[in-house]
Amino acid sequence: MNISALKYGLRQGILSLRRNLWLATVTAGIIAISLAILGGFLLLAVNVGQMMRTIETNLEIAVFLEEGADPADISRQLAEHALVQSYLLVPKEQGLVEFAETLGDPAFLAGMEGENNPLPDLFRVKASDAQSVAALATDIRAFPGVEMADYGEELVGRLIGVTHWLNRLLLGMSSLLALGAVFLIVTTIRLSVVARQDEVGIMKYLGASNSFIRFPFLLEGVVIGWTGTLFAIVALGLGYEQLATSLQQEALTFFIRPVTDPALILPIFGGLLLLGTLMGGIGSIVSVRKFLRV
Amino acid sequence: MIELKRVSKSYQNCALPAVANLSLQVNRGEFVFLVGPSGAGKSTLIKLVFREQTPSSGQITFEGRDLSKLKQKELLRHRRRIGMVFQDYRLLKQKTVYENVAFALEVIGRPVKEIRRKVPAALAEVGLTGKEKAFPAELSGGEQQRVGIARAIVKDPLIILADEPTGNLDRNNALQLMELFETINRSGTTVIIATHAWDLVDRMKKRVVAMENGSLIRDEQRGSYGNEHLST
């Protein structure tokens, strides 16, 4: 395509956008909404992923000893185990104090000191890595003198399950929204093509190439896609920044720390821009295709 | 230049073929009238030569190239060597006379310098100098068709294909346009005109190819319309 053809395409693309300004704006708005929702889902997925990693990394195995078991024996076995990163003995006396602090009412445990302490000695064990927690817990359960070893696998399993379904649901909803946006682009561009149907027909008779005819429409679609995506990115960026700041200030819990690393956030925004451009481009090509068959 | 060998063209949902086993040769620089009643296959023949349609059977060659075998780029080159003129002019209403003619060069990517040189020359050739800034709605039918002819000749085509170019014009305007086609033909451009204007055909004494029911029924040098118009 030479310079004059490029100029012509640009001029026609701009003219067409001006002519369909209202519909183009609505389409860009729908794209903005659908991509903002998709982007929101992706940000949520990144944050849930990080939260899961934090939970897994901080998982501790609580090893409860049998009555009369020697903590020194268990300690030795733990020290020799390859998957153990660290461990800490919590004697039952200390356990009782911690339990009382958790309840917030020391009087409740009155009379349970010394011989009457119902709690067993326990070890808090950390695995060398998150993936080894389950295997290490199984090994520890086989140690003589160990009553039980628990790391909240039910909770972790449930969290993984919920995350899995949440991701699927979000992906499905986002795909439907994106598909809807593409259909809307197709409709918008088709209206432009229909408005210029005579011109397109004449161009074919004059020997214009398909790429020459397609270019202004492609430009129109891509501009709509870009505009929508830029709105989505700006809204999402501002909204997320505000949310992240307020969450950090609240310091709600150790686990809810929003992802702010640009290396994780920027690829999402870049991906959205690419997706918006592709949606615009593909929508245009689909719309024009039928009219080029002369 | 153009050779049709036993060409047939059938459309879906039509019992009879639009063109049936037609063979025809047109040489460079010829002026040919295609005549015949409505539905005789004249327009289909023009579409086949333009390669808007492909034959159901038979072969059409243009400058020695089989039109059915043209690739996309060759098809564009083929169409750029043809100037099309339509009964309904097919001008763009929102463009001026100058812009309509320039459009023919713009869409095939010709440089601005060439456009500025050729468009006024084409408008002068069809007698529309001074009307450059007018819009089609401000012109008479004859003038609009002149714009259509200027648009066809501005890209220096090898051939002009005109489908009922005088169909919407009065006799006087039609005669002037036919004289314009003759002038264009004298400069070496081949001209093929499908028409019902029997009186003009008789008057101009050019080659006449008569069709009926998709078949060629008569091919005469310096011919006349014949009796076919009586059945239209």
Boltz contact constraints between the chains, C-beta under 6 A:
constraints:
  - contact:
      token1: [A, 2]
      token2: [B, 109]
      max_distance: 6.0
  - contact:
      token1: [A, 4]
      token2: [B, 112]
      max_distance: 6.0
  - contact:
      token1: [A, 5]
      token2: [B, 109]
      max_distance: 6.0
  - contact:
      token1: [A, 8]
      token2: [B, 106]
      max_distance: 6.0
  - contact:
      token1: [A, 199]
      token2: [B, 92]
      max_distance: 6.0
  - contact:
      token1: [A, 202]
      token2: [B, 90]
      max_distance: 6.0
  - contact:
      token1: [A, 203]
      token2: [B, 107]
      max_distance: 6.0
  - contact:
      token1: [A, 205]
      token2: [B, 84]
      max_distance: 6.0
  - contact:
      token1: [A, 206]
      token2: [B, 104]
      max_distance: 6.0
  - contact:
      token1: [A, 206]
      token2: [B, 107]
      max_distance: 6.0
  - contact:
      token1: [A, 207]
      token2: [B, 76]
      max_distance: 6.0
  - contact:
      token1: [A, 207]
      token2: [B, 79]
      max_distance: 6.0
  - contact:
      token1: [A, 207]
      token2: [B, 80]
      max_distance: 6.0
  - contact:
      token1: [A, 207]
      token2: [B, 108]
      max_distance: 6.0
  - contact:
      token1: [A, 208]
      token2: [B, 107]
      max_distance: 6.0
  - contact:
      token1: [A, 209]
      token2: [B, 76]
      max_distance: 6.0
